[in-house]
Amino acid sequence: MAVKLPIITDDLIQGLDEVFPNRHPDLSLTDREVWYRAGQRFVVDYLVEQQKRQRETMLTEKVLD
């Protein structure tokens, strides 16, 4: 079941990318902390993909109009 998200802006992606950067885990972290941070980053990556899909959909809809 697809959930329609609000428009995902570049500012949102940029802000989340700064807060939750894509980097290798710190070896001093526990397994739980590593997985927690991986989950945070997963959300950012998910939103990046959704933004791409939104843009593709907008372009397709404009072409069809």
trRosetta pair geometry for C-beta under 8 A, 3 or more apart (Angstrom, degrees):
i j d omega theta_ij theta_ji phi_ij phi_ji
5 8 6.4 19 122 -46 128 102
5 50 5.7 30 35 168 148 144
5 54 7.6 -85 72 -69 102 126
7 54 6.5 141 -130 178 62 152
8 12 5.9 -112 -167 70 69 137
8 13 6.7 72 157 -50 103 100
8 47 5.4 177 -145 -175 146 94
8 50 5.8 100 -11 99 151 102
8 51 4.1 -105 87 -84 124 94
8 54 6.2 158 29 11 95 152
9 12 4.6 104 60 1 82 99
9 13 7.2 -148 98 0 48 85
10 13 5.7 -57 -149 40 36 110
10 14 6.0 36 154 -20 69 109
10 51 7.9 119 -77 -167 54 150
11 14 5.7 -55 -143 39 28 111
11 15 6.2 29 158 -19 64 108
12 15 5.9 -58 -147 37 27 110
12 16 6.3 20 159 -12 64 109
12 47 7.2 -103 123 162 114 143
13 16 6.0 -60 -146 42 27 106
13 17 6.0 30 155 -23 64 111
13 44 7.3 109 -147 -163 67 85
13 47 6.3 -168 -97 116 85 113
13 48 5.9 97 -136 -90 125 77
13 51 6.3 -41 -61 -27 135 162
14 17 5.7 -56 -145 36 27 114
14 18 6.6 28 155 -19 62 104
15 18 5.9 -56 -153 33 30 109
15 19 6.5 19 154 -11 65 109
16 19 5.7 -59 -144 43 35 107
16 20 5.8 -22 172 34 73 105
16 43 7.6 -110 -172 106 139 97
16 44 4.7 180 134 -110 119 102
16 47 6.8 54 61 57 163 148
17 20 7.0 -73 -122 67 21 68
17 21 6.4 57 171 -103 62 57
17 22 7.5 -33 -147 -12 86 90
17 44 6.0 130 -81 -167 61 137
18 21 6.8 4 -141 -65 21 90
20 37 7.5 177 -146 -162 94 75
20 40 4.6 -143 -130 139 137 109
20 41 5.3 -167 156 -84 111 62
20 43 7.6 34 88 61 167 98
20 44 5.2 -171 86 -35 122 137
21 41 7.9 -25 98 -106 24 110
22 41 5.9 115 -99 -153 68 127
22 44 7.6 -139 -59 90 92 136
22 45 7.6 87 -90 -67 121 104
25 29 5.8 -94 175 44 106 134
25 34 4.5 30 -146 -128 159 99
25 37 6.5 139 -110 74 98 136
25 38 7.5 -39 -67 -56 121 93
26 29 4.9 98 76 -19 89 104
29 33 4.0 -124 -173 90 107 125
29 34 5.1 136 106 -56 125 78
29 37 7.4 -34 -170 1 167 135
30 33 4.7 97 52 6 76 101
30 34 7.1 -137 95 -6 41 86
31 34 5.7 -55 -151 34 33 113
31 35 6.4 26 155 -14 67 107
32 35 6.0 -58 -149 40 29 107
32 36 6.2 33 151 -24 64 108
33 36 5.5 -51 -144 34 32 116
33 37 6.4 28 158 -14 65 105
34 37 6.1 -60 -151 39 27 105
34 38 6.3 30 151 -22 64 108
35 38 5.4 -51 -144 36 34 116
35 39 6.4 39 153 -23 64 102
36 39 5.7 -55 -157 31 30 113
36 40 6.8 32 147 -20 63 101
37 40 5.4 -45 -150 30 40 115
37 41 6.5 36 153 -15 67 103
38 41 5.8 -57 -151 40 33 109
38 42 6.3 44 148 -31 65 103
39 42 5.3 -45 -146 26 34 119
39 43 7.0 39 154 -22 61 96
40 43 6.1 -53 -165 25 33 111
40 44 7.2 29 144 -14 64 102
41 44 5.5 -51 -155 34 44 113
41 45 6.3 41 149 -16 72 104
42 45 5.7 -56 -147 40 33 110
42 46 6.1 39 151 -25 66 106
43 46 5.5 -51 -146 34 31 116
43 47 6.5 29 155 -18 64 104
44 47 5.9 -57 -152 36 30 109
44 48 6.5 34 150 -22 64 103
45 48 5.5 -49 -150 31 35 115
45 49 6.6 34 152 -16 64 103
46 49 5.9 -57 -155 37 31 110
46 50 6.3 29 150 -18 66 108
47 50 5.4 -52 -142 39 35 112
47 51 6.2 42 155 -25 66 102
48 51 5.8 -52 -150 32 29 113
48 52 6.8 32 150 -19 61 102
49 52 5.7 -52 -154 32 34 113
49 53 6.6 32 150 -16 65 105
50 53 5.5 -53 -150 38 36 112
50 54 6.3 41 150 -24 67 102
51 54 5.5 -49 -147 33 33 114
51 55 6.5 33 154 -18 64 103
52 55 5.8 -56 -152 36 31 110
52 56 6.4 30 152 -18 65 106
53 56 5.6 -53 -146 37 33 111
53 57 6.2 34 154 -20 66 107
54 57 5.7 -57 -149 37 29 112
54 58 6.3 31 153 -20 65 106
55 58 5.7 -52 -146 35 32 111
55 59 6.4 31 155 -18 64 105
56 59 5.8 -56 -150 37 31 110
56 60 6.3 30 153 -18 65 108
57 60 5.7 -55 -146 38 30 111
57 61 6.2 30 156 -18 65 107
58 61 5.8 -55 -145 38 29 110
58 62 6.3 29 155 -20 64 107
59 62 5.8 -56 -148 36 30 110
59 63 6.4 29 155 -19 65 106
60 63 5.8 -56 -149 35 30 110
60 64 6.3 23 156 -14 65 111
61 64 5.8 -61 -146 41 30 108
61 65 6.5 39 154 -33 64 103
62 65 5.8 -48 -149 21 32 115
